[in-house]
């Protein structure tokens, strides 16, 4: 797969994501990440072992760990504990994000056990794939969000959703970031730079 990570990073998004999940068509298989400046790196994992996550986090100097499977609150907390025990300054601030998939409804009480275990939540569209399904969920559900914990909005976001994203950002919801993926791609894993330029310019 021919990634264009350097071109994406040159646009200075807050984060660039790398998927470490073999069943994903965007699975990152390169042995290293190209040198990118001023951009944080997020690694996406699905029901991976703590050893696997810690190795990738260490090898690729990740800034955030996005957990997209059925990971428990204890599992999320354990990742942080293991990273802290390594006593590497570069790993001391690594964030853990837990993903929850939404379609038409969502029970926000599911978040409570994770409040003290993660740094942020990520809300994605529930679909056939573990992310990258290409369509949005009902954002009106977020009006019921009960927490002050930051969250990342994901799921089918592209140029057509810019107006809706802007309206959401006007609210008091603690939106940490907007995650774009399949709708700004030329092919899985390769982003459309022109579309990204337009999106970032209008959102920032």
Secondary structure, DSSP 8 states (H G I E B T S, - for coil): ----HHHHHHT--SEEEEE--TTSTTB---SS----SS-EEEEEESS--HHHHHHHHHHTT-SEEEE-S---HHHHHHHHHHHHHTT-GGGTT-EEEEEEEESS---GGGGGGGTTT-SEEEEEE-SSSSS--S----GGGGGG----S-EEE-SS-SGGGHHHHHHHHTSSS-EEEE---GGGEEETTEE-HHHHHHHHHHH-
